[in-house]
Amino acid sequence: MYLTIEDLEKVQTQLTEAHLDYRLELVNGEIKIMGLSDYISEEIIARLIFFLQMWVIPRKLGRVTGSSAGFRMPNGDLLGPDVSFVRAERMSRSPRSFAQIVPDLVVEVRSATDNIKPLREKIEMFLLLGSQVGILIDPKNFKVIVYRPNDQLVELDNQDILTIPEILPGWELSISELWPPVFDLEEN
């Protein structure tokens, strides 16, 4: 049975009415229940959103969202990347419902229980549908992999700087800034 976004919305409504809070995606006509992120992954997501917003908001460059923002894809899928960015000229106003647009930037952060292959496939699907850049953050290995359409993957380590000049010219982020800090409370 091939399900639609309308079917997903009905399921989501039923779950909400039952006081069950699940994040759902629709991929190839199947509803996927998305698990919770582990703490480190969610902190990395929050840090990246913060760093992006600090650049994007004062310059009015576009919209940065987290994983609860759903995007209706041209192929009928409904997806929510961990972090996304849409340029202002492509979305001048935020929609009240799911955005009918492919984000310019998508980011997936690998949780402790995630297999890397589905995350790669999700990023590659976004690129096929029109995203300009996809980023896979792997906290387990302290790596960041940058995907671009028809381009070689770029793997970044702690000493590297992430730039996305085709979407956010001038923005830079040291990879080491992504990882949650360790507080040495004995020094205080």
C-alpha positions in Angstrom: 0.0 0.0 0.0 1.5 3.3 -1.1 0.7 6.1 1.4 0.5 9.8 0.8 1.3 12.9 2.8 -2.4 13.1 3.6 -2.3 9.6 5.1 0.7 10.6 7.2 -1.1 13.7 8.4 -4.0 11.5 9.5 -1.7 9.1 11.4 0.1 12.1 13.0 -3.3 13.5 14.1 -4.2 10.2 15.7 -0.9 10.0 17.5 -1.3 13.5 18.8 -4.8 12.8 20.0 -3.4 9.8 21.8 -0.8 12.0 23.4 2.0 10.2 21.5 4.7 12.5 20.2 6.5 10.8 17.3 8.3 12.5 14.4 7.3 10.9 11.1 8.7 10.9 7.6 7.2 9.6 4.4 9.7 7.8 2.2 8.7 6.0 -1.0 5.1 5.7 0.2 6.0 4.3 3.6 5.7 6.0 7.0 9.0 6.0 8.9 9.0 6.6 12.7 12.1 8.7 13.5 13.6 7.9 16.9 14.9 10.4 19.4 18.4 11.6 19.0 21.0 10.8 21.7 22.0 13.8 23.8 25.3 14.5 22.0 23.7 14.5 18.6 21.0 16.8 19.7 23.5 19.2 21.2 25.5 19.2 18.0 22.2 20.0 16.1 21.5 22.9 18.5 25.0 24.2 18.2 24.9 24.1 14.4 21.5 25.9 14.3 22.9 28.5 16.6 26.0 29.1 14.5 24.0 29.3 11.3 21.4 31.6 12.9 24.1 34.0 14.1 25.1 34.5 10.5 21.8 34.2 8.7 19.4 36.3 10.9 21.3 39.7 10.9 21.9 39.4 7.1 18.3 38.2 6.4 19.7 35.4 4.2 16.9 32.9 4.8 15.5 30.3 7.1 17.2 27.8 9.4 15.1 25.0 10.9 15.5 21.8 12.9 14.2 18.3 12.4 10.6 19.0 13.1 10.2 21.1 10.0 8.7 18.9 7.3 9.5 19.4 3.6 7.2 18.1 0.8 9.5 16.8 -1.9 8.7 16.8 -5.6 8.6 13.0 -5.5 5.8 13.0 -2.9 8.1 12.2 0.1 7.9 14.2 3.3 11.2 14.6 5.0 12.7 16.5 7.9 16.5 16.9 7.9 18.1 17.5 11.3 19.1 21.0 10.1 18.0 22.8 7.0 18.5 26.2 5.4 16.4 27.8 2.6 17.5 31.0 1.0 15.3 34.0 1.5 14.7 34.6 -2.2 13.3 31.0 -2.4 11.0 31.4 0.7 10.1 34.9 1.6 7.5 33.8 4.2 7.4 30.7 6.4 4.5 28.4 5.6 2.1 27.3 8.3 2.1 23.8 7.0 4.9 21.7 5.5 7.2 23.6 3.2 6.8 22.7 -0.5 10.4 23.3 -1.3 13.7 21.4 -1.4 16.1 23.0 1.2 19.3 24.5 -0.2 21.2 22.9 2.7 20.4 19.7 4.6 22.3 18.3 7.5 22.1 14.9 9.1 23.8 14.1 12.5 24.5 10.5 13.2 23.0 9.3 16.5 24.6 6.5 18.5 22.1 4.0 17.1 22.1 5.3 13.5 23.6 3.3 10.6 25.5 5.6 8.4 24.2 4.2 5.1 20.6 5.5 5.4 21.8 8.9 6.4 24.0 9.0 3.3 21.1 7.9 1.1 18.9 10.5 2.6 21.4 13.3 1.8 22.0 11.9 -1.7 18.2 11.9 -2.3 18.0 15.6 -1.2 20.8 16.4 -3.6 19.0 14.6 -6.5 15.9 16.6 -5.7 17.7 19.9 -5.8 19.6 20.6 -2.5 22.9 22.3 -3.2 24.8 21.0 -0.2 24.3 18.1 2.2 26.4 17.6 5.3 26.7 14.4 7.4 28.1 15.0 10.9 29.5 11.9 12.6 30.2 12.5 16.3 31.4 9.0 16.8 34.4 9.5 14.5 34.6 13.3 14.9 34.1 13.7 11.1 32.1 15.9 8.9 31.4 14.9 5.3 30.2 17.5 2.8 28.2 16.4 -0.3 27.6 18.4 -3.4 25.8 17.4 -6.6 28.2 15.9 -9.1 31.2 16.5 -6.9 33.6 14.6 -4.8 32.8 14.2 -1.1 34.9 16.4 1.2 35.8 14.9 4.5 36.6 17.4 7.3 38.4 16.7 10.6 38.7 18.7 13.8 41.4 21.1 12.5 39.4 21.9 9.4 37.0 24.8 8.6 33.5 24.2 7.2 32.5 26.7 4.5 29.5 26.7 2.2 30.3 29.6 -0.2 27.6 28.7 -2.8 24.9 29.2 -0.2 26.4 31.2 2.7 29.4 33.2 1.3 31.7 34.3 4.1 30.3 32.0 6.7 33.0 29.8 8.4 32.8 27.2 11.2 35.7 25.4 12.8 34.7 21.7 13.0 36.0 21.6 16.5 33.2 24.1 17.5 30.5 21.5 16.6 31.4 19.1 19.4 29.9 19.7 22.8 32.4 21.2 25.3 33.7 19.3 28.3 33.5 21.3 31.4 36.3 20.9 34.0 34.5 22.0 37.1 37.6 21.6 39.3 39.1 24.7 37.7 36.4 27.0 39.0 
